[in-house]
Amino acid sequence: RVGIVAGGRRLRAIARAVERDATVTERHPELASIPVRIASDEATARAWASAENAAREDLAPADEIRAYGRMKEAGAEVSAIARSFGKTEAHVYRRLALAALPAPVLDALKEGQISLGMAKAFTVSQDEALTLTILAEVKGRDVSEHRIKQALQPAAISATDRRARFVGLDAYEAAGGSLTRDLFSDTVALHDADLLQDLFTERLNAEAGKLAAGWKWAEVMADEYVSYSVTEKLARLYPVEGVLTEEQAERYDELAELANADALDEAGQAELEALDAIIKGDFTDAQRAVAGYYVYVSHSGTVQLSGPWVRTEDRGAAIGAEVLTGHAAHADGGDAAPAPKSPYSGALVEDMKAIRLAAIQTALLDKPEMVFDLLAFGLSLASGVSTNVFDLSPGRPMNCPSKTDGLEWSDRLAHPPAGHEAWSRPELR
């Protein structure tokens, strides 16, 4: 006997047509001899049968998952399963991940007690008892995939964690760390927190030693930033700026013009960068001997340096080596002598500030073009300022002292433009 696993209805239709009209094969010779394919084994026959059913009507997700699982258990390759059902191999791999779920999960999916997305969330679990416990809690409820995953892996660490990014998954696995890859969301969960922390600390210490080589000290920070409370009493060092020779300065101007015109070639760009490096300067050996860096890993998993800083205990040596001079020799150190009491009263100081502000405002009203010049300078590299170019704050600064005897007041300050007085109305404040 030969069993028909696919095409049975078509065969019966041909047989019925011949019974009704014996001459049908004369008009259609192709019906006289029907080509068939014989499966080499039972697994192949099952694959054909499943594919036939799937082609006739879309299988329910649970049925499709189980069909793929049966074929895989029978020895079928993923590529063969994909061809049989007309699906991509990636689709088959994702369905096979679901096929490994406990039967009650697939039963709940077939009965509509959980969604396909909820079923996918269960694939992150390696604990069947916990899986069934969580399944009982979520059946018939609208629970997000994220909450299910959290319940199944409460102590898991995401691969997006800065420590995991810094260490790298390959290094973590090579050290024996276990992880779970979610085929449905491309997320990875790490399960050995202690190992990850050890690898993180070990690599960060190694990186700190390399990055801060030549400096007096390097200290690693566990956080993803360096708190102000750590550095508020320290003195910050900056590179000693270099000076270009007359020839270098002329060459710098030539290269800068070419760069502005987008006409600078690769060699010229390298030369310009080298001259820029001279201008920006570098740290001296004397600075390196009294200062160091804090080393930490940012949220994105990259190593960052904060510094260089002179610690309080090194301040004396830094002053002696003239690394810290003037105000920097005492600023933020906590060791400076208290400032002498001012001979001027607070009221007088505030009046002088108001007069100075009025004088500046009057000068700018006389020469408004100066405002643009100052702004252009502040925005240029020549100013040496890279942050806080604009210093804006809400409020109404006082430009009128408490005593105006002898003060020559500009009418433009005394009489604001029309409409300005509206801002003083309480309802508009």
Phi, psi and omega in degrees: 000148178237123179272141179258119182258345180207133179094011182298318180293323178294321179295318180294325179295320179294316180299320180292323178296321179292321179298322182286326184215104184293341183270003183299328181288338177288320178283332180231080183304333183295342179275351182286331181224108185267121177288140179227159174243136182253124180291142181282338180204175183293324181298318179295319179299318178296321179298316179297319181295317180295318179296321179298317180294320180293324180290327182290318178204147182299131177286148172296149183309316181296320179293319179297317180299314182291326178296316177298318181298318179297318180294321179295318179296330180280358176104005181288140176283156180301320180298322179291319178297317180298317179294320183297323184257359181066037180242167176280157179296325178299319178297318181295317179301318181293322178291324179293329176297324177286330181296337180278357179292153175302148183306320180300329179292315179292326176297317179296324177294315181296325182275359178078016180279340173224157179273169177297321178298320178295321178297320179300323182297330181290345182290347180280349184272141174248005184244105184295321181298316178294322179302313182291327178295313180293324178301316180297329182282333187255348181301132179077006180240156178266089183247134182291154177299322182299317181293323178295316180297321179297321180292326181279333181225068185297332184256009183289149179247128181291148177292347177275354175303140185300328179291319178294320178297320182290315181288316183094139182294324180298315180293323179296313179293321180298332179275003178097011180286143179262148179209165178233127177259127179268112182292342188266338181231005179059025176263155180231134179244130178260139189249350182250087184294320182296317179296316180299317180295320179297315179295320179299311181296317181298313182290322180296319177297320179294317179295322180298319179298323181283315186289328183257021179300135179094346178266162184295323184208160173214129181235129180275146180245135182286332182281172180268017176199167175253117184293148177300328180297338179283324188253356188296334180262004184260160178255130181272138176256153179229155181299150174278117185294143178267167180236129178280145172290170180300319179294318179296321180296318178296317180295323179299315179297320179298313181294323180296321178296318178296320180295320179294332180267008182055037182241019183266126179277180185297318180295319178296322179297318179296320179294319179296318179296323178295319177292323176300319180297323177296316181296315181294332176084190182208169178276145181271165177298325179296322177293316181297332184285345185235004186225174180197187185235151164265134183243131181213170179248126183285176179300330181277357178090016180253149180284135180232150177246139173240120181142198004281149182239146172258120180285162183302319182290343179259002185296320180299316179294323180293322178291318179298326179273005181060026172284323174248126180224162176058224182299323182297337181290341181237340185299135173064005185274336180083356183254355184290148179292148180298142181294140179295152180293134181292140178284354183255144179288159179298323181296320180293319179299317180293322178296319180294323176297318180295319179295319179298318179297317180297322180295317179295316179299318180295318180297320180289328175293326179286326183229074182298335180296337180295328179299316180293322178297315180295321178296315180299319179295317180297328181275349183272159178294334183297335182289337182075007181254124180251346180225162177056040175296321177258131178237084183252139177213144180289155178134179180234086181299143182278128175240016180233121181289168181291333177238125185252013180299125177081001181273124176271110188260130178291134178301329181291334175272327181285330182235092181297162179301157179303138180096340182295325183295341181298331183289346180271354180289133185305322185290347180257356181284000000 
